[in-house]
Amino acid sequence: MPSLNEVQKQTIAQRLRDGVSIRTIATELHISKNTVLLAKKKINEYGRIIRRAGSGRPKKTTADENIQLANFIREYPFETVVNARQQTNFPASLKTARKRVHETELRNRAAANKIFLTEQNKANRVLFAQEFVNEPADMWNNVIFSDEKTFKSCSNGRRRVYRPPGTRYDERYCNKYKQSGRFSVNVWGWVSSRGRGICAIVEERLNANVYRRLLEELMLPSVIPVFGERNFIFQQDNCPVHNARLVSRYLEAQGVNVLPWPSRSPDLNVIENVWGEMQKYIYQNDFRPRNPLELQEKIVEAWETVTPGYMRQLVASMPRRLQNVIDANGAMTKY
């Protein structure tokens, strides 16, 4: 019988007790049916899955040494096996250390990038989600989702992390990222369930005056032909520029209904998904713009790929996003 790690042995035993078929267990664990059959036979004979005495090469490390190594990785998931081996004085080779970690539920994956949230941020996110989770779906069809985005001259690399399956977006396994690049292009845009709105290049440093002018000259003239006079809800995040008194007074004077948005909630803003898809499109095939103009052209090209069908799907996900925030007690979600 091929070597099974302790997690696989326990899973096979439990699934057999639950009455799950051998075929299903083999599929779930990515092992052969014969392996499951032999495991079942050992359970029937000995009450557990044991290795025949004297069979196989004896392990160079003890169970305690293996557990100590695995526990170190669990506690410090962003550490490498190289460092874990040194810190725990693991007596075997690096290859063996990696094998012992692989025998656990941990797998080395690219870490998801999510921003840091304070406890107050989480509480505010839950309150917002609870207030709007039961709103009719049609409400979200009237929302204008907006945001700024900085596209860099090169895409960021990915950091790797050891984590159990199904935990990609757990806070402790998410990478807190920093942006970098030789040059960048700043844009502002809005989208809705009716499709993409506009994506404008912002040449100036964004401050309250620039943002107010952007709303007056770009946002309202492009939104009103689609939604009519003030028949929409405007979403913006809580960055200081958006909350400036100058901006608030302008929106109030124009009769714009502004959605009360919780701070640090990009996972609730569907335009973030659009930026993500655009970024994939821009940097595919290892694209490296030679100058800002070339990057701008690629941004416009990527924006044109955003379809109305895609936007309808994103906006339709708002109730699920809100429920996920509630279920996660305000922590970042997979979106």
C-alpha positions as CSV (number, residue, x, y, z in Angstrom):
1,M,0.0,0.0,0.0
2,P,1.4,3.4,-0.9
3,S,2.5,5.6,2.1
4,L,-0.4,7.5,3.6
5,N,0.2,10.5,6.0
6,E,-1.7,10.7,9.3
7,V,-4.2,13.2,7.9
8,Q,-5.1,10.8,5.0
9,K,-5.4,7.8,7.4
10,Q,-7.7,9.7,9.7
11,T,-9.8,11.0,6.8
12,I,-10.2,7.5,5.3
13,A,-11.2,6.0,8.6
14,Q,-13.8,8.7,9.3
15,R,-15.2,8.7,5.8
16,L,-15.6,4.9,6.0
17,R,-17.4,5.2,9.3
18,D,-19.7,7.8,7.6
19,G,-20.6,5.2,4.9
20,V,-18.9,7.1,2.1
21,S,-18.0,4.9,-0.9
22,I,-14.5,3.8,-1.7
23,R,-14.6,5.5,-5.1
24,T,-15.6,8.8,-3.5
25,I,-12.9,8.6,-0.9
26,A,-10.3,7.9,-3.5
27,T,-11.4,10.8,-5.6
28,E,-11.5,13.2,-2.6
29,L,-7.9,12.3,-1.5
30,H,-6.5,11.9,-5.0
31,I,-5.4,8.3,-4.4
32,S,-6.3,5.0,-6.0
33,K,-9.2,2.8,-5.0
34,N,-6.9,-0.1,-4.2
35,T,-5.2,2.1,-1.6
36,V,-8.5,2.8,0.1
37,L,-9.4,-0.9,-0.1
38,L,-6.2,-1.9,1.6
39,A,-6.7,0.8,4.2
40,K,-10.2,-0.6,4.8
41,K,-8.9,-4.1,5.2
42,K,-6.3,-3.0,7.8
43,I,-9.0,-1.1,9.7
44,N,-11.2,-4.3,9.7
45,E,-8.3,-6.5,10.9
46,Y,-6.5,-4.2,13.3
47,G,-9.0,-1.4,14.1
48,R,-6.7,1.1,12.5
49,I,-4.4,1.6,9.5
50,I,-0.9,0.3,10.5
51,R,2.2,-0.4,8.5
52,R,3.4,-4.0,8.5
53,A,6.3,-4.5,10.9
54,G,9.6,-4.2,9.2
55,S,8.2,-2.9,6.0
56,G,9.5,0.3,4.5
57,R,12.5,2.4,5.4
58,P,12.5,3.7,9.0
59,K,12.1,7.5,9.4
60,K,15.1,9.5,10.3
61,T,13.1,11.8,12.6
62,T,10.8,11.2,15.6
63,A,7.2,12.1,15.8
64,D,8.0,14.9,18.3
65,E,10.5,16.4,15.9
66,N,8.0,16.2,13.0
67,I,5.3,17.9,15.2
68,Q,7.7,20.6,16.3
69,L,8.6,21.5,12.7
70,A,4.9,21.5,11.6
71,N,3.8,23.6,14.6
72,F,6.5,26.2,13.8
73,I,5.1,26.5,10.2
74,R,1.6,26.8,11.6
75,E,2.6,29.6,13.9
76,Y,4.7,31.4,11.4
77,P,3.0,30.6,8.0
78,F,5.1,33.1,6.0
79,E,8.4,31.5,7.1
80,T,10.3,29.2,4.8
81,V,11.0,25.5,5.6
82,V,14.7,26.5,5.5
83,N,14.2,28.8,8.5
84,A,11.8,26.5,10.2
85,R,14.4,23.7,10.0
86,Q,17.0,25.9,11.6
87,Q,14.8,27.3,14.3
88,T,13.5,23.9,15.4
89,N,16.9,22.2,15.0
90,F,15.3,19.6,12.8
91,P,17.9,16.8,12.5
92,A,17.2,15.6,8.9
93,S,17.9,17.2,5.5
94,L,15.9,20.1,4.0
95,K,14.3,17.6,1.6
96,T,13.0,15.6,4.5
97,A,11.8,18.7,6.3
98,R,9.8,19.7,3.2
99,K,8.4,16.2,3.0
100,R,7.3,16.3,6.7
101,V,5.5,19.6,6.2
102,H,3.8,18.2,3.1
103,E,2.6,15.3,5.1
104,T,0.4,17.7,7.1
105,E,-2.6,19.7,5.9
106,L,-0.3,22.7,5.0
107,R,0.4,23.5,1.4
108,N,2.7,26.2,0.0
109,R,0.6,28.7,-1.9
110,A,0.8,32.2,-3.3
111,A,-0.6,34.5,-0.5
112,A,-3.7,36.5,-1.2
113,N,-3.2,40.3,-0.9
114,K,-5.6,41.9,1.5
115,I,-5.4,45.2,3.5
116,F,-5.1,45.3,7.3
117,L,-8.3,45.9,9.3
118,T,-8.5,47.2,12.8
119,E,-11.2,45.9,15.2
120,Q,-13.1,49.1,14.6
121,N,-12.9,48.7,10.9
122,K,-14.4,45.2,11.2
123,A,-17.2,46.4,13.5
124,N,-18.1,49.2,11.0
125,R,-18.1,46.7,8.1
126,V,-20.5,44.4,10.0
127,L,-22.9,47.3,10.8
128,F,-22.9,48.4,7.2
129,A,-23.5,44.8,6.0
130,Q,-26.3,44.2,8.4
131,E,-28.0,47.5,7.4
132,F,-28.0,46.7,3.6
133,V,-27.9,42.9,3.4
134,N,-31.7,42.6,3.1
135,E,-32.2,45.5,0.7
136,P,-33.9,44.6,-2.6
137,A,-31.5,43.6,-5.3
138,D,-32.8,46.4,-7.5
139,M,-31.2,48.9,-5.1
140,W,-27.7,47.8,-6.1
141,N,-28.7,48.3,-9.8
142,N,-28.9,52.0,-9.1
143,V,-25.5,52.3,-7.4
144,I,-22.5,53.9,-9.1
145,F,-19.4,52.2,-7.9
146,S,-16.3,54.4,-8.1
147,D,-12.7,54.4,-7.2
148,E,-9.1,55.4,-8.1
149,K,-6.5,53.0,-9.3
150,T,-2.8,53.2,-9.8
151,F,-1.3,51.1,-12.6
152,K,2.4,50.5,-12.3
153,S,5.0,50.0,-15.1
154,C,5.4,46.4,-13.8
155,S,3.2,43.9,-12.0
156,N,4.0,42.9,-8.4
157,G,5.4,39.4,-7.5
158,R,3.6,37.0,-5.3
159,R,4.6,36.0,-1.8
160,R,4.1,32.4,-0.8
161,V,2.6,31.1,2.4
162,Y,2.0,27.7,4.1
163,R,-1.7,27.3,4.8
164,P,-4.3,24.6,5.0
165,P,-6.7,24.0,2.1
166,G,-9.7,26.4,1.9
167,T,-8.0,29.2,3.9
168,R,-6.7,31.4,1.1
169,Y,-8.5,34.5,2.4
170,D,-8.0,34.0,6.2
171,E,-6.3,37.1,7.6
172,R,-3.3,35.3,8.9
173,Y,-2.5,33.8,5.5
174,C,-2.9,37.1,3.5
175,N,0.0,39.1,2.4
176,K,0.0,42.8,3.4
177,Y,1.2,44.3,0.1
178,K,3.2,47.3,-1.0
179,Q,3.1,48.8,-4.4
180,S,6.2,49.5,-6.5
181,G,7.2,50.4,-10.0
182,R,9.4,52.7,-12.1
183,F,6.5,54.9,-13.2
184,S,2.7,54.8,-12.8
185,V,-0.6,56.0,-14.3
186,N,-3.4,57.1,-12.0
187,V,-7.0,56.7,-13.2
188,W,-10.5,57.3,-11.8
189,G,-13.6,55.4,-13.0
190,W,-17.1,54.3,-12.3
191,V,-19.1,51.2,-13.1
192,S,-22.7,50.0,-12.5
193,S,-25.0,47.1,-13.3
194,R,-25.5,48.7,-16.7
195,G,-21.9,48.3,-17.7
196,R,-18.7,50.3,-17.5
197,G,-19.0,54.1,-17.2
198,I,-15.8,56.1,-17.7
199,C,-12.2,55.5,-16.9
200,A,-10.3,58.8,-16.8
201,I,-6.6,59.4,-16.6
202,V,-5.8,61.7,-13.6
203,E,-2.7,63.7,-14.5
204,E,-2.7,65.9,-11.4
205,R,-2.1,64.9,-7.8
206,L,-5.5,64.0,-6.4
207,N,-6.7,66.5,-3.8
208,A,-10.1,67.8,-2.8
209,N,-10.1,70.5,-5.5
210,V,-9.1,68.1,-8.2
211,Y,-11.6,65.5,-7.1
212,R,-14.5,68.0,-6.9
213,R,-13.7,69.1,-10.4
214,L,-13.6,65.5,-11.5
215,L,-17.1,64.9,-10.1
216,E,-18.4,68.0,-11.8
217,E,-16.7,67.6,-15.2
218,L,-16.7,63.8,-15.5
219,M,-18.9,61.9,-13.1
220,L,-22.2,63.8,-13.4
221,P,-22.0,64.4,-17.1
222,S,-21.4,60.7,-17.7
223,V,-23.8,59.3,-15.2
224,I,-26.9,61.4,-15.8
225,P,-27.4,60.3,-19.5
226,V,-27.4,56.7,-18.2
227,F,-29.5,57.1,-15.0
228,G,-31.3,60.4,-15.4
229,E,-31.3,63.3,-13.1
230,R,-30.1,62.1,-9.7
231,N,-31.8,58.7,-10.1
232,F,-28.7,57.0,-8.8
233,I,-26.7,56.3,-5.6
234,F,-23.1,57.3,-5.6
235,Q,-20.5,55.1,-3.9
236,Q,-17.1,56.3,-2.9
237,D,-14.7,55.1,-0.2
238,N,-13.8,57.0,2.9
239,C,-10.4,58.4,1.9
240,P,-9.7,61.9,3.2
241,V,-10.0,63.4,-0.3
242,H,-13.5,62.0,-0.7
243,N,-14.6,63.1,2.7
244,A,-13.3,66.7,2.3
245,R,-15.8,69.4,3.3
246,L,-15.5,70.9,-0.2
247,V,-16.5,67.6,-1.8
248,S,-19.3,66.9,0.6
249,R,-20.8,70.3,0.1
250,Y,-20.7,69.9,-3.6
251,L,-22.4,66.5,-3.6
252,E,-25.0,67.8,-1.2
253,A,-25.7,70.9,-3.3
254,Q,-26.1,68.7,-6.4
255,G,-28.6,66.5,-4.6
256,V,-26.4,63.4,-5.0
257,N,-27.4,60.5,-2.8
258,V,-24.1,59.2,-1.3
259,L,-23.9,55.6,0.0
260,P,-22.5,55.6,3.6
261,W,-19.5,53.4,2.9
262,P,-17.4,51.6,5.6
263,S,-13.6,52.3,5.6
264,R,-11.2,49.7,4.2
265,S,-13.8,47.7,2.3
266,P,-12.4,47.1,-1.2
267,D,-13.9,43.6,-1.1
268,L,-17.4,45.2,-1.2
269,N,-16.6,47.5,-4.1
270,V,-17.2,45.7,-7.4
271,I,-15.0,48.1,-9.3
272,E,-12.0,46.5,-7.5
273,N,-12.8,43.3,-9.4
274,V,-12.7,45.3,-12.6
275,W,-9.3,46.8,-11.7
276,G,-8.1,43.3,-11.0
277,E,-9.3,41.9,-14.4
278,M,-7.8,44.9,-16.1
279,Q,-4.5,44.4,-14.4
280,K,-4.4,40.7,-15.6
281,Y,-5.1,41.9,-19.1
282,I,-2.5,44.6,-19.1
283,Y,0.3,42.5,-17.7
284,Q,-0.4,39.3,-19.7
285,N,2.4,38.0,-21.8
286,D,4.9,39.8,-19.5
287,F,3.9,43.2,-20.9
288,R,6.4,46.0,-19.9
289,P,5.4,49.5,-21.0
290,R,8.3,51.7,-22.1
291,N,6.7,54.9,-21.0
292,P,3.5,56.3,-19.3
293,L,1.8,56.9,-22.7
294,E,2.2,53.2,-23.7
295,L,0.7,52.2,-20.3
296,Q,-2.2,54.6,-20.7
297,E,-3.0,53.1,-24.1
298,K,-3.0,49.6,-22.6
299,I,-5.3,50.8,-19.8
300,V,-7.8,52.1,-22.3
301,E,-7.7,48.9,-24.2
302,A,-8.3,46.9,-21.0
303,W,-11.2,49.1,-20.0
304,E,-12.9,48.3,-23.3
305,T,-12.9,44.6,-22.4
306,V,-15.3,45.2,-19.5
307,T,-18.7,43.9,-20.7
308,P,-22.2,44.7,-19.4
309,G,-22.7,41.0,-18.6
310,Y,-19.7,40.9,-16.4
311,M,-20.9,44.0,-14.6
312,R,-24.3,42.5,-14.0
313,Q,-22.7,39.5,-12.4
314,L,-20.5,41.6,-10.1
315,V,-23.4,43.8,-8.9
316,A,-25.6,40.8,-8.4
317,S,-23.0,39.5,-5.9
318,M,-23.5,42.4,-3.5
319,P,-25.9,40.5,-1.1
320,R,-23.5,37.6,-1.0
321,R,-20.6,39.9,-0.3
322,L,-22.5,41.6,2.6
323,Q,-23.4,38.2,4.1
324,N,-19.8,37.0,3.8
325,V,-18.7,40.1,5.8
326,I,-21.3,39.3,8.5
327,D,-20.2,35.6,8.6
328,A,-16.5,36.7,8.9
329,N,-17.3,39.1,11.7
330,G,-16.0,42.0,9.6
331,A,-12.8,40.4,8.4
332,M,-11.8,40.6,4.7
333,T,-13.6,38.2,2.4
334,K,-12.6,36.3,-0.8
335,Y,-13.9,39.2,-3.0
